[in-house]
Amino acid sequence: MAVQAQAAPQADPKRWKALALLCLANFMVIMDTSIIGVALPAIKAALGYTQESLQWVFNAYVIFFGGLLLLGGRLSDLYGQRRIFMWGFLILTLSSLLAGLAWNDGALNAGRALQGFGSALIAPAALTIVMMLFGGNPKELGKALGFWGASAAAGGSAGVFLGGVITEWLSWQWTFLINVPVGIVAILLSPALLAKGVRRQGSIDVSGAISVTAALVLIVYGIVTAEHNGWGAPSTVWTLAIGAALFVIFLILQAAKKEPLVPLRIFKAPNLAAGNLALMLLSGAWIPLWYFLNLYLQQVLQFTAFEGGVALLPMTVLIAVFMILITGKLIGRFGMKANLIVGLIALGGSLLLFYGNTPTDGSFVAHVLPASLLGALGMSLAYIPATMAAMSGAKPEEAGLASGLASTSYQIGSAISLAVMVAIAASATSSLGGDPVEALNGGFQQAFFWSGIVAFAGALLALLSIRTPKAATESSGHAIV
């Protein structure tokens, strides 16, 4: 009796339409980190934020996004990717409505935290669906991941520009409310375009997710309030101590559990720990640059929201074009380590230019454009190599976990560093006195300087710790959140 060969699984005929929906999701998740930048001064004026507490508009999102990403990936594995994707969009849509209708800073912070939770469900589920749809065809998978990476770059670029347009001609509320109609469309289209996904047996490490997220919130909160309460105040010391203790508890739980959120054995992989630290330091330099440059343009140079968005557009376009078309070729030619080091040095140089060359009567062409383009070049060179380093030593079956760790490291680094730089800026501003704008600008310059030191520390770490694989992997990169 003849044995018939088993037919290969047939490709989903709706896979490209599904990819469009998934790329839209990726676009929205990234855009939500960048669209609020230009709107920050308007939000501060409307809701009564202080100069120091304003960072929570950004940090509330990234802390819960980064802290819950690994949990989101685990939930999508256990309950099905489409279900978690749709739940994520439901949470994102409702929380965006809350943020858009926020009546005070606490309501907006809560809305942003819930937005981060929704995005933490969307992002890993969406990427897993992409891999399931196109994993059987390497040529199509490469093309699909190209669109996926481009959607992330486009989200960052569009967020900056749209934030300016929306704030100028509608209101800052619409930087959040824009998610509502998009979320409704995504929820309605998902059942028709996306398969239910694969479900697996297993447990959920809820205690691990809660402990690490609470640790991040308390550590950032302690740093943020230290300027007002004092670094030696009991409230500051206890907040930071409890945050540190919760992080230690998280590590103990991960070592003890059979199915932890983060199996600690993965850090034995070559370059993985160093790559994640490099990502933390990269975001720890880049996000303060983006944050304080927004404030410098509007609070010191008196740009309108629209003008601020346009001013930041050249750097975001450079990043998108460079990362999609050029960085992969440079990695193939010079290797990931060289590109990572050069990129971090360029980013550090950009921040030092902002430190020494941002007067209160500055001009965009002379004092903003050159340094911002150098920073964008540094980010373009460093981001993909840092991600590759963080994943290069992981086993194939651990690739998803390594990707989630890399995304988490990036978000955590940005949140903690921004809290530290805001505290440094506030301390410098209060000590300068005199003209308020001069004092405010002096604080911004100190934040630029110390963020530059973070970038140079990342370059030194990469030089000393990143090992070049014997067989260099040529890749065009892999975009993460």
LOGU-97735 format. One record per residue (C-alpha): residue in one letter; x, y, z. Coordinates in steps of 0.25 Angstrom, whole numbers, plus 5000, padded with zeros to 4 digits. Each point is the difference from the previous one (the first is absolute). Layout:
<nodes>
<node code="A" xx="X" yy="Y" zz="Z"/>
...
</nodes>
This chain:
<nodes>
<node code="M" xx="5000" yy="5000" zz="5000"/>
<node code="A" xx="5006" yy="5013" zz="4996"/>
<node code="V" xx="5003" yy="5011" zz="5010"/>
<node code="Q" xx="4996" yy="5013" zz="4995"/>
<node code="A" xx="5008" yy="5012" zz="5004"/>
<node code="Q" xx="4994" yy="5010" zz="5010"/>
<node code="A" xx="4996" yy="5013" zz="4993"/>
<node code="A" xx="5006" yy="5012" zz="5005"/>
<node code="P" xx="4991" yy="5009" zz="5008"/>
<node code="Q" xx="4993" yy="5010" zz="4991"/>
<node code="A" xx="5003" yy="5014" zz="5002"/>
<node code="D" xx="4989" yy="5009" zz="5005"/>
<node code="P" xx="4994" yy="5007" zz="4988"/>
<node code="K" xx="4997" yy="5012" zz="5009"/>
<node code="R" xx="5014" yy="5001" zz="5006"/>
<node code="W" xx="5003" yy="5013" zz="4993"/>
<node code="K" xx="4987" yy="5007" zz="5004"/>
<node code="A" xx="5003" yy="4995" zz="5014"/>
<node code="L" xx="5014" yy="5005" zz="5000"/>
<node code="A" xx="4995" yy="5014" zz="4997"/>
<node code="L" xx="4991" yy="4999" zz="5012"/>
<node code="L" xx="5012" yy="4995" zz="5008"/>
<node code="C" xx="5009" yy="5011" zz="4995"/>
<node code="L" xx="4989" yy="5010" zz="5004"/>
<node code="A" xx="5001" yy="4995" zz="5014"/>
<node code="N" xx="5015" yy="5001" zz="5000"/>
<node code="F" xx="4999" yy="5014" zz="4995"/>
<node code="M" xx="4990" yy="5004" zz="5011"/>
<node code="V" xx="5008" yy="4994" zz="5011"/>
<node code="I" xx="5013" yy="5008" zz="4996"/>
<node code="M" xx="4992" yy="5013" zz="4996"/>
<node code="D" xx="4994" yy="5000" zz="5015"/>
<node code="T" xx="5015" yy="5002" zz="5005"/>
<node code="S" xx="5003" yy="5012" zz="4991"/>
<node code="I" xx="4987" yy="5007" zz="4997"/>
<node code="I" xx="4999" yy="5006" zz="5014"/>
<node code="G" xx="5014" yy="5007" zz="4999"/>
<node code="V" xx="4996" yy="5012" zz="4993"/>
<node code="A" xx="4987" yy="5001" zz="5008"/>
<node code="L" xx="5007" yy="5000" zz="5014"/>
<node code="P" xx="5000" yy="5015" zz="5002"/>
<node code="A" xx="4985" yy="5001" zz="4996"/>
<node code="I" xx="4997" yy="4988" zz="5010"/>
<node code="K" xx="5009" yy="5007" zz="5011"/>
<node code="A" xx="4992" yy="5013" zz="4999"/>
<node code="A" xx="4986" yy="4993" zz="4999"/>
<node code="L" xx="5001" yy="4990" zz="5011"/>
<node code="G" xx="5009" yy="5007" zz="5010"/>
<node code="Y" xx="5013" yy="4991" zz="4999"/>
<node code="T" xx="5012" yy="5005" zz="5006"/>
<node code="Q" xx="5013" yy="5000" zz="4992"/>
<node code="E" xx="5005" yy="4988" zz="5007"/>
<node code="S" xx="4987" yy="4992" zz="5000"/>
<node code="L" xx="4997" yy="5002" zz="4985"/>
<node code="Q" xx="5009" yy="4988" zz="4997"/>
<node code="W" xx="4989" yy="4991" zz="5005"/>
<node code="V" xx="4993" yy="5002" zz="4987"/>
<node code="F" xx="5011" yy="4992" zz="4993"/>
<node code="N" xx="5004" yy="4991" zz="5012"/>
<node code="A" xx="4987" yy="4995" zz="5004"/>
<node code="Y" xx="4999" yy="4994" zz="4986"/>
<node code="V" xx="5013" yy="4994" zz="4999"/>
<node code="I" xx="5001" yy="4995" zz="5014"/>
<node code="F" xx="4988" yy="4991" zz="4998"/>
<node code="F" xx="5003" yy="4997" zz="4986"/>
<node code="G" xx="5014" yy="4996" zz="5003"/>
<node code="G" xx="4996" yy="4993" zz="5013"/>
<node code="L" xx="4989" yy="4992" zz="4994"/>
<node code="L" xx="5005" yy="4996" zz="4986"/>
<node code="L" xx="5005" yy="4987" zz="5005"/>
<node code="L" xx="4987" yy="4997" zz="5006"/>
<node code="G" xx="4993" yy="5004" zz="4988"/>
<node code="G" xx="5008" yy="4990" zz="4992"/>
<node code="R" xx="4997" yy="4989" zz="5010"/>
<node code="L" xx="4985" yy="5003" zz="4999"/>
<node code="S" xx="5000" yy="4999" zz="4985"/>
<node code="D" xx="5006" yy="4987" zz="5000"/>
<node code="L" xx="4991" yy="4994" zz="5011"/>
<node code="Y" xx="4986" yy="5006" zz="4995"/>
<node code="G" xx="5002" yy="5002" zz="4985"/>
<node code="Q" xx="5007" yy="5012" zz="4993"/>
<node code="R" xx="4987" yy="5006" zz="4993"/>
<node code="R" xx="4993" yy="5000" zz="5014"/>
<node code="I" xx="5011" yy="5007" zz="5007"/>
<node code="F" xx="5002" yy="5010" zz="4988"/>
<node code="M" xx="4985" yy="5004" zz="5001"/>
<node code="W" xx="5000" yy="5001" zz="5015"/>
<node code="G" xx="5013" yy="5009" zz="4998"/>
<node code="F" xx="4993" yy="5009" zz="4990"/>
<node code="L" xx="4987" yy="5001" zz="5009"/>
<node code="I" xx="5009" yy="5004" zz="5012"/>
<node code="L" xx="5007" yy="5010" zz="4991"/>
<node code="T" xx="4988" yy="5006" zz="4995"/>
<node code="L" xx="4993" yy="5002" zz="5013"/>
<node code="S" xx="5012" yy="5005" zz="5007"/>
<node code="S" xx="5003" yy="5010" zz="4988"/>
<node code="L" xx="4985" yy="5005" zz="5002"/>
<node code="L" xx="5004" yy="5002" zz="5015"/>
<node code="A" xx="5013" yy="5007" zz="4997"/>
<node code="G" xx="4993" yy="5009" zz="4990"/>
<node code="L" xx="4989" yy="5004" zz="5010"/>
<node code="A" xx="5009" yy="5001" zz="5011"/>
<node code="W" xx="4996" yy="5011" zz="5010"/>
<node code="N" xx="5013" yy="5000" zz="5008"/>
<node code="D" xx="5014" yy="4995" zz="5000"/>
<node code="G" xx="4997" yy="4987" zz="5008"/>
<node code="A" xx="4989" yy="4996" zz="4990"/>
<node code="L" xx="5010" yy="5002" zz="4988"/>
<node code="N" xx="5010" yy="4992" zz="5007"/>
<node code="A" xx="4990" yy="4989" zz="5003"/>
<node code="G" xx="4996" yy="5000" zz="4985"/>
<node code="R" xx="5015" yy="5000" zz="4995"/>
<node code="A" xx="5003" yy="4988" zz="5010"/>
<node code="L" xx="4988" yy="4992" zz="4994"/>
<node code="Q" xx="5004" yy="5004" zz="4986"/>
<node code="G" xx="5014" yy="4994" zz="5003"/>
<node code="F" xx="4993" yy="4987" zz="5005"/>
<node code="G" xx="4991" yy="4999" zz="4987"/>
<node code="S" xx="5013" yy="5002" zz="4992"/>
<node code="A" xx="5007" yy="4989" zz="5008"/>
<node code="L" xx="4989" yy="4991" zz="4996"/>
<node code="I" xx="5000" yy="5004" zz="4985"/>
<node code="A" xx="5014" yy="5000" zz="4997"/>
<node code="P" xx="5005" yy="4986" zz="5003"/>
<node code="A" xx="4987" yy="4994" zz="4994"/>
<node code="A" xx="5001" yy="5008" zz="4987"/>
<node code="L" xx="5015" yy="4996" zz="4998"/>
<node code="T" xx="4996" yy="4985" zz="5003"/>
<node code="I" xx="4989" yy="5000" zz="4990"/>
<node code="V" xx="5009" yy="5006" zz="4989"/>
<node code="M" xx="5010" yy="4989" zz="5003"/>
<node code="M" xx="4989" yy="4990" zz="4999"/>
<node code="L" xx="4994" yy="5005" zz="4987"/>
<node code="F" xx="5014" yy="5001" zz="4993"/>
<node code="G" xx="5009" yy="4991" zz="5007"/>
<node code="G" xx="4998" yy="4989" zz="4989"/>
<node code="N" xx="5006" yy="5008" zz="4989"/>
<node code="P" xx="5013" yy="5007" zz="5003"/>
<node code="K" xx="4999" yy="5009" zz="4988"/>
<node code="E" xx="4986" yy="5005" zz="5005"/>
<node code="L" xx="5005" yy="5001" zz="5014"/>
<node code="G" xx="5011" yy="5009" zz="4997"/>
<node code="K" xx="4991" yy="5009" zz="4992"/>
<node code="A" xx="4989" yy="5000" zz="5011"/>
<node code="L" xx="5011" yy="5003" zz="5011"/>
<node code="G" xx="5004" yy="5012" zz="4991"/>
<node code="F" xx="4986" yy="5005" zz="5000"/>
<node code="W" xx="5000" yy="4998" zz="5015"/>
<node code="G" xx="5012" yy="5008" zz="5003"/>
<node code="A" xx="4996" yy="5011" zz="4990"/>
<node code="S" xx="4987" yy="5001" zz="5008"/>
<node code="A" xx="5008" yy="5002" zz="5013"/>
<node code="A" xx="5009" yy="5011" zz="4993"/>
<node code="A" xx="4987" yy="5007" zz="4994"/>
<node code="G" xx="4993" yy="5000" zz="5014"/>
<node code="G" xx="5012" yy="5007" zz="5006"/>
<node code="S" xx="5001" yy="5010" zz="4988"/>
<node code="A" xx="4985" yy="5002" zz="4999"/>
<node code="G" xx="4998" yy="5002" zz="5015"/>
<node code="V" xx="5009" yy="5012" zz="5001"/>
<node code="F" xx="4994" yy="5007" zz="4988"/>
<node code="L" xx="4985" yy="4996" zz="5003"/>
<node code="G" xx="5002" yy="5004" zz="5014"/>
<node code="G" xx="5004" yy="5014" zz="4996"/>
<node code="V" xx="4988" yy="5001" zz="4990"/>
<node code="I" xx="4990" yy="4995" zz="5009"/>
<node code="T" xx="5004" yy="5008" zz="5012"/>
<node code="E" xx="5001" yy="5013" zz="4991"/>
<node code="W" xx="4987" yy="4999" zz="4993"/>
<node code="L" xx="4991" yy="4991" zz="5008"/>
<node code="S" xx="5004" yy="4998" zz="5015"/>
<node code="W" xx="5010" yy="4991" zz="5008"/>
<node code="Q" xx="4989" yy="4991" zz="5004"/>
<node code="W" xx="4999" yy="4995" zz="4985"/>
<node code="T" xx="5014" yy="4994" zz="5002"/>
<node code="F" xx="4993" yy="4990" zz="5008"/>
<node code="L" xx="4986" yy="5000" zz="4994"/>
<node code="I" xx="5006" yy="4996" zz="4986"/>
<node code="N" xx="5002" yy="4986" zz="5005"/>
<node code="V" xx="4985" yy="4998" zz="5003"/>
<node code="P" xx="4995" yy="4999" zz="4985"/>
<node code="V" xx="5012" yy="4992" zz="4996"/>
<node code="G" xx="4999" yy="4991" zz="5012"/>
<node code="I" xx="4985" yy="4997" zz="4996"/>
<node code="V" xx="5004" yy="4997" zz="4986"/>
<node code="A" xx="5011" yy="4990" zz="5004"/>
<node code="I" xx="4990" yy="4993" zz="5010"/>
<node code="L" xx="4989" yy="4999" zz="4989"/>
<node code="L" xx="5010" yy="4995" zz="4989"/>
<node code="S" xx="5008" yy="4990" zz="5009"/>
<node code="P" xx="4990" yy="4988" zz="4999"/>
<node code="A" xx="4999" yy="5001" zz="4985"/>
<node code="L" xx="5015" yy="5001" zz="4997"/>
<node code="L" xx="5007" yy="4993" zz="5012"/>
<node code="A" xx="5000" yy="4985" zz="5003"/>
<node code="K" xx="4997" yy="4996" zz="5015"/>
<node code="G" xx="5015" yy="4997" zz="5002"/>
<node code="V" xx="5006" yy="4989" zz="5008"/>
<node code="R" xx="4997" yy="4997" zz="5014"/>
<node code="R" xx="5010" yy="4993" zz="5010"/>
<node code="Q" xx="4999" yy="4994" zz="5013"/>
<node code="G" xx="5007" yy="5007" zz="5012"/>
<node code="S" xx="5000" yy="5009" zz="5011"/>
<node code="I" xx="5000" yy="5015" zz="5001"/>
<node code="D" xx="5011" yy="5007" zz="5009"/>
<node code="V" xx="4991" yy="5011" zz="5005"/>
<node code="S" xx="5008" yy="5002" zz="5013"/>
<node code="G" xx="5012" yy="5002" zz="4991"/>
<node code="A" xx="4993" yy="5010" zz="4991"/>
<node code="I" xx="4995" yy="5008" zz="5012"/>
<node code="S" xx="5013" yy="5000" zz="5008"/>
<node code="V" xx="5008" yy="5005" zz="4988"/>
<node code="T" xx="4990" yy="5011" zz="4996"/>
<node code="A" xx="4998" yy="5005" zz="5014"/>
<node code="A" xx="5015" yy="5000" zz="5002"/>
<node code="L" xx="5001" yy="5009" zz="4988"/>
<node code="V" xx="4989" yy="5009" zz="5004"/>
<node code="L" xx="5006" yy="5002" zz="5014"/>
<node code="I" xx="5014" yy="5003" zz="4995"/>
<node code="V" xx="4996" yy="5010" zz="4990"/>
<node code="Y" xx="4990" yy="5006" zz="5010"/>
<node code="G" xx="5011" yy="5001" zz="5010"/>
<node code="I" xx="5010" yy="5007" zz="4991"/>
<node code="V" xx="4989" yy="5010" zz="4995"/>
<node code="T" xx="4996" yy="5004" zz="5014"/>
<node code="A" xx="5014" yy="5001" zz="5005"/>
<node code="E" xx="5002" yy="5014" zz="4995"/>
<node code="H" xx="4988" yy="5005" zz="5008"/>
<node code="N" xx="5001" yy="4991" zz="5012"/>
<node code="G" xx="5015" yy="4999" zz="5001"/>
<node code="W" xx="5009" yy="4988" zz="4997"/>
<node code="G" xx="5002" yy="4997" zz="5015"/>
<node code="A" xx="4985" yy="5002" zz="5003"/>
<node code="P" xx="4993" yy="4987" zz="5006"/>
<node code="S" xx="4990" yy="5000" zz="4989"/>
<node code="T" xx="5011" yy="5000" zz="4989"/>
<node code="V" xx="5008" yy="4989" zz="5007"/>
<node code="W" xx="4989" yy="4991" zz="5003"/>
<node code="T" xx="4994" yy="5001" zz="4986"/>
<node code="L" xx="5013" yy="4997" zz="4994"/>
<node code="A" xx="5003" yy="4989" zz="5010"/>
<node code="I" xx="4987" yy="4993" zz="4998"/>
<node code="G" xx="5001" yy="5001" zz="4985"/>
<node code="A" xx="5014" yy="4994" zz="5001"/>
<node code="A" xx="4995" yy="4989" zz="5009"/>
<node code="L" xx="4988" yy="4997" zz="4990"/>
<node code="F" xx="5010" yy="4998" zz="4989"/>
<node code="V" xx="5009" yy="4990" zz="5009"/>
<node code="I" xx="4987" yy="4993" zz="5003"/>
<node code="F" xx="4997" yy="4999" zz="4985"/>
<node code="L" xx="5014" yy="4994" zz="4997"/>
<node code="I" xx="4997" yy="4990" zz="5011"/>
<node code="L" xx="4987" yy="4996" zz="4995"/>
<node code="Q" xx="5006" yy="4998" zz="4986"/>
<node code="A" xx="5011" yy="4991" zz="5005"/>
<node code="A" xx="4990" yy="4992" zz="5008"/>
<node code="K" xx="4988" yy="4998" zz="4991"/>
<node code="K" xx="4999" yy="4989" zz="4990"/>
<node code="E" xx="4993" yy="5009" zz="4989"/>
<node code="P" xx="5006" yy="5014" zz="5003"/>
<node code="L" xx="4998" yy="5012" zz="4993"/>
<node code="V" xx="5015" yy="5001" zz="4997"/>
<node code="P" xx="5008" yy="4987" zz="5001"/>
<node code="L" xx="5013" yy="5006" zz="5006"/>
<node code="R" xx="5008" yy="4989" zz="4992"/>
<node code="I" xx="4998" yy="5008" zz="4987"/>
<node code="F" xx="5010" yy="5011" zz="5005"/>
<node code="K" xx="5011" yy="4989" zz="4999"/>
<node code="A" xx="4999" yy="5002" zz="4984"/>
<node code="P" xx="5012" yy="5008" zz="4994"/>
<node code="N" xx="4997" yy="5015" zz="4999"/>
<node code="L" xx="4986" yy="4999" zz="5005"/>
<node code="A" xx="5002" yy="5007" zz="5014"/>
<node code="A" xx="5010" yy="5010" zz="4994"/>
<node code="G" xx="4990" yy="5003" zz="4988"/>
<node code="N" xx="4989" yy="5002" zz="5009"/>
<node code="L" xx="5008" yy="5010" zz="5009"/>
<node code="A" xx="5005" yy="5007" zz="4987"/>
<node code="L" xx="4985" yy="5002" zz="4996"/>
<node code="M" xx="4997" yy="5005" zz="5014"/>
<node code="L" xx="5011" yy="5011" zz="4998"/>
<node code="L" xx="4996" yy="5003" zz="4986"/>
<node code="S" xx="4986" yy="5003" zz="5004"/>
<node code="G" xx="5005" yy="5007" zz="5013"/>
<node code="A" xx="5007" yy="5010" zz="4991"/>
<node code="W" xx="4990" yy="5001" zz="4988"/>
<node code="I" xx="4987" yy="5002" zz="5007"/>
<node code="P" xx="5005" yy="5011" zz="5009"/>
<node code="L" xx="5006" yy="5007" zz="4987"/>
<node code="W" xx="4986" yy="4999" zz="4994"/>
<node code="Y" xx="4993" yy="5004" zz="5012"/>
<node code="F" xx="5008" yy="5013" zz="5004"/>
<node code="L" xx="5002" yy="5004" zz="4985"/>
<node code="N" xx="4985" yy="5001" zz="4999"/>
<node code="L" xx="4999" yy="5008" zz="5013"/>
<node code="Y" xx="5012" yy="5009" zz="4995"/>
<node code="L" xx="4993" yy="5003" zz="4987"/>
<node code="Q" xx="4987" yy="5004" zz="5006"/>
<node code="Q" xx="5004" yy="5005" zz="5014"/>
<node code="V" xx="5013" yy="5007" zz="4997"/>
<node code="L" xx="4999" yy="5004" zz="4985"/>
<node code="Q" xx="4985" yy="5002" zz="5000"/>
<node code="F" xx="4997" yy="4991" zz="4988"/>
<node code="T" xx="4985" yy="4997" zz="4999"/>
<node code="A" xx="4996" yy="4985" zz="5001"/>
<node code="F" xx="4999" yy="4999" zz="4984"/>
<node code="E" xx="5014" yy="5006" zz="4999"/>
<node code="G" xx="5006" yy="4991" zz="5010"/>
<node code="G" xx="4994" yy="4988" zz="4993"/>
<node code="V" xx="5006" yy="5005" zz="4987"/>
<node code="A" xx="5013" yy="5003" zz="5006"/>
<node code="L" xx="5002" yy="4985" zz="5005"/>
<node code="L" xx="4995" yy="4994" zz="4987"/>
<node code="P" xx="5014" yy="5000" zz="4993"/>
<node code="M" xx="5006" yy="4991" zz="5011"/>
<node code="T" xx="4988" yy="4991" zz="5000"/>
<node code="V" xx="5001" yy="4998" zz="4985"/>
<node code="L" xx="5015" yy="4998" zz="5000"/>
<node code="I" xx="4998" yy="4989" zz="5010"/>
<node code="A" xx="4989" yy="4993" zz="4992"/>
<node code="V" xx="5008" yy="5001" zz="4987"/>
<node code="F" xx="5013" yy="4996" zz="5006"/>
<node code="M" xx="4995" yy="4988" zz="5008"/>
<node code="I" xx="4992" yy="4995" zz="4988"/>
<node code="L" xx="5010" yy="5002" zz="4989"/>
<node code="I" xx="5014" yy="5001" zz="5005"/>
<node code="T" xx="5003" yy="4995" zz="5014"/>
<node code="G" xx="4998" yy="4985" zz="4996"/>
<node code="K" xx="5011" yy="5002" zz="4989"/>
<node code="L" xx="5009" yy="5007" zz="5010"/>
<node code="I" xx="4999" yy="4988" zz="5010"/>
<node code="G" xx="5003" yy="4991" zz="4989"/>
<node code="R" xx="5012" yy="5007" zz="4996"/>
<node code="F" xx="5006" yy="5004" zz="5014"/>
<node code="G" xx="4993" yy="4992" zz="5010"/>
<node code="M" xx="4990" yy="5003" zz="5011"/>
<node code="K" xx="5010" yy="5004" zz="5010"/>
<node code="A" xx="5007" yy="5010" zz="4992"/>
<node code="N" xx="4987" yy="5007" zz="4996"/>
<node code="L" xx="4994" yy="4999" zz="5014"/>
<node code="I" xx="5013" yy="5007" zz="5006"/>
<node code="V" xx="5000" yy="5011" zz="4989"/>
<node code="G" xx="4985" yy="5002" zz="5001"/>
<node code="L" xx="5001" yy="5002" zz="5016"/>
<node code="I" xx="5012" yy="5010" zz="4998"/>
<node code="A" xx="4992" yy="5008" zz="4990"/>
<node code="L" xx="4988" yy="5000" zz="5009"/>
<node code="G" xx="5009" yy="5005" zz="5011"/>
<node code="G" xx="5006" yy="5010" zz="4992"/>
<node code="S" xx="4986" yy="5006" zz="4996"/>
<node code="L" xx="4996" yy="5001" zz="5014"/>
<node code="L" xx="5013" yy="5008" zz="5004"/>
<node code="L" xx="4997" yy="5009" zz="4988"/>
<node code="F" xx="4987" yy="5003" zz="5006"/>
<node code="Y" xx="5006" yy="5002" zz="5014"/>
<node code="G" xx="5010" yy="5010" zz="4994"/>
<node code="N" xx="4992" yy="5007" zz="4989"/>
<node code="T" xx="4986" yy="5002" zz="5004"/>
<node code="P" xx="4998" yy="5015" zz="5004"/>
<node code="T" xx="4987" yy="5006" zz="5003"/>
<node code="D" xx="5001" yy="5009" zz="4988"/>
<node code="G" xx="5004" yy="4988" zz="4991"/>
<node code="S" xx="4996" yy="4997" zz="4986"/>
<node code="F" xx="4995" yy="4987" zz="4994"/>
<node code="V" xx="5010" yy="4999" zz="4989"/>
<node code="A" xx="5012" yy="5003" zz="5008"/>
<node code="H" xx="4997" yy="4994" zz="5014"/>
<node code="V" xx="4990" yy="4989" zz="4998"/>
<node code="L" xx="5001" yy="4994" zz="4986"/>
<node code="P" xx="5015" yy="4995" zz="4999"/>
<node code="A" xx="5000" yy="4994" zz="5014"/>
<node code="S" xx="4986" yy="4994" zz="4998"/>
<node code="L" xx="5004" yy="4993" zz="4987"/>
<node code="L" xx="5013" yy="4995" zz="5007"/>
<node code="G" xx="4992" yy="4994" zz="5011"/>
<node code="A" xx="4990" yy="4994" zz="4990"/>
<node code="L" xx="5012" yy="4994" zz="4992"/>
<node code="G" xx="5005" yy="4994" zz="5013"/>
<node code="M" xx="4987" yy="4994" zz="5004"/>
<node code="S" xx="4999" yy="4994" zz="4985"/>
<node code="L" xx="5014" yy="4994" zz="5002"/>
<node code="A" xx="4998" yy="4994" zz="5014"/>
<node code="Y" xx="4986" yy="4995" zz="5001"/>
<node code="I" xx="5000" yy="4988" zz="4991"/>
<node code="P" xx="5014" yy="4995" zz="5004"/>
<node code="A" xx="4996" yy="5002" zz="5015"/>
<node code="T" xx="4988" yy="4991" zz="4997"/>
<node code="M" xx="5008" yy="4990" zz="4993"/>
<node code="A" xx="5010" yy="4999" zz="5011"/>
<node code="A" xx="4988" yy="4998" zz="5010"/>
<node code="M" xx="4995" yy="4988" zz="4992"/>
<node code="S" xx="5012" yy="4994" zz="4992"/>
<node code="G" xx="5004" yy="4990" zz="5011"/>
<node code="A" xx="4985" yy="4995" zz="5003"/>
<node code="K" xx="4996" yy="4986" zz="4995"/>
<node code="P" xx="4989" yy="5000" zz="4989"/>
<node code="E" xx="4990" yy="4995" zz="5010"/>
<node code="E" xx="5003" yy="5012" zz="5009"/>
<node code="A" xx="5000" yy="5011" zz="4989"/>
<node code="G" xx="4986" yy="5005" zz="5004"/>
<node code="L" xx="5004" yy="5001" zz="5015"/>
<node code="A" xx="5013" yy="5007" zz="4995"/>
<node code="S" xx="4992" yy="5010" zz="4992"/>
<node code="G" xx="4991" yy="5003" zz="5011"/>
<node code="L" xx="5012" yy="5002" zz="5010"/>
<node code="A" xx="5006" yy="5010" zz="4990"/>
<node code="S" xx="4987" yy="5008" zz="4998"/>
<node code="T" xx="4999" yy="5000" zz="5016"/>
<node code="S" xx="5014" yy="5005" zz="5002"/>
<node code="Y" xx="4998" yy="5011" zz="4990"/>
<node code="Q" xx="4988" yy="5005" zz="5007"/>
<node code="I" xx="5005" yy="4998" zz="5014"/>
<node code="G" xx="5013" yy="5008" zz="4996"/>
<node code="S" xx="4992" yy="5011" zz="4995"/>
<node code="A" xx="4991" yy="5002" zz="5012"/>
<node code="I" xx="5011" yy="4999" zz="5011"/>
<node code="S" xx="5009" yy="5009" zz="4992"/>
<node code="L" xx="4990" yy="5011" zz="4997"/>
<node code="A" xx="4996" yy="5000" zz="5015"/>
<node code="V" xx="5015" yy="5002" zz="5003"/>
<node code="M" xx="5002" yy="5011" zz="4990"/>
<node code="V" xx="4987" yy="5007" zz="5004"/>
<node code="A" xx="5005" yy="5001" zz="5014"/>
<node code="I" xx="5013" yy="5005" zz="4996"/>
<node code="A" xx="4994" yy="5011" zz="4991"/>
<node code="A" xx="4991" yy="5004" zz="5011"/>
<node code="S" xx="5011" yy="5001" zz="5010"/>
<node code="A" xx="5008" yy="5008" zz="4991"/>
<node code="T" xx="4989" yy="5009" zz="4996"/>
<node code="S" xx="4996" yy="5003" zz="5015"/>
<node code="S" xx="5015" yy="5003" zz="5003"/>
<node code="L" xx="5002" yy="5010" zz="4989"/>
<node code="G" xx="4989" yy="5010" zz="5003"/>
<node code="G" xx="5000" yy="5013" zz="4993"/>
<node code="D" xx="4993" yy="5001" zz="4987"/>
<node code="P" xx="4990" yy="4988" zz="4999"/>
<node code="V" xx="5002" yy="4996" zz="4986"/>
<node code="E" xx="5015" yy="5001" zz="5002"/>
<node code="A" xx="4999" yy="4991" zz="5012"/>
<node code="L" xx="4991" yy="4990" zz="4993"/>
<node code="N" xx="5009" yy="4999" zz="4988"/>
<node code="G" xx="5012" yy="4998" zz="5010"/>
<node code="G" xx="4992" yy="4988" zz="5005"/>
<node code="F" xx="4998" yy="4995" zz="4986"/>
<node code="Q" xx="5015" yy="5001" zz="4997"/>
<node code="Q" xx="5004" yy="4992" zz="5012"/>
<node code="A" xx="4990" yy="4989" zz="4996"/>
<node code="F" xx="5006" yy="5000" zz="4986"/>
<node code="F" xx="5014" yy="4999" zz="5006"/>
<node code="W" xx="4997" yy="4988" zz="5009"/>
<node code="S" xx="4992" yy="4993" zz="4990"/>
<node code="G" xx="5013" yy="5001" zz="4991"/>
<node code="I" xx="5008" yy="4993" zz="5011"/>
<node code="V" xx="4990" yy="4989" zz="5000"/>
<node code="A" xx="5002" yy="4998" zz="4985"/>
<node code="F" xx="5015" yy="5000" zz="5001"/>
<node code="A" xx="4999" yy="4990" zz="5012"/>
<node code="G" xx="4992" yy="4991" zz="4990"/>
<node code="A" xx="5011" yy="5001" zz="4990"/>
<node code="L" xx="5010" yy="4996" zz="5010"/>
<node code="L" xx="4992" yy="4989" zz="5004"/>
<node code="A" xx="4998" yy="4995" zz="4986"/>
<node code="L" xx="5015" yy="5001" zz="4998"/>
<node code="L" xx="5004" yy="4992" zz="5012"/>
<node code="S" xx="4988" yy="4990" zz="5000"/>
<node code="I" xx="4994" yy="4997" zz="4986"/>
<node code="R" xx="5007" yy="4988" zz="4994"/>
<node code="T" xx="5000" yy="4999" zz="4985"/>
<node code="P" xx="4995" yy="4987" zz="4995"/>
<node code="K" xx="5009" yy="4991" zz="4993"/>
<node code="A" xx="4991" yy="4999" zz="4988"/>
<node code="A" xx="4994" yy="5014" zz="4999"/>
<node code="T" xx="4986" yy="5000" zz="4997"/>
<node code="E" xx="4995" yy="5009" zz="4989"/>
<node code="S" xx="4987" yy="5006" zz="5003"/>
<node code="S" xx="4992" yy="5012" zz="4996"/>
<node code="G" xx="4995" yy="5000" zz="5014"/>
<node code="H" xx="4988" yy="4998" zz="5008"/>
<node code="A" xx="4991" yy="5012" zz="5005"/>
<node code="I" xx="4995" yy="4999" zz="5015"/>
<node code="V" xx="4991" yy="5009" zz="5008"/>
</nodes>
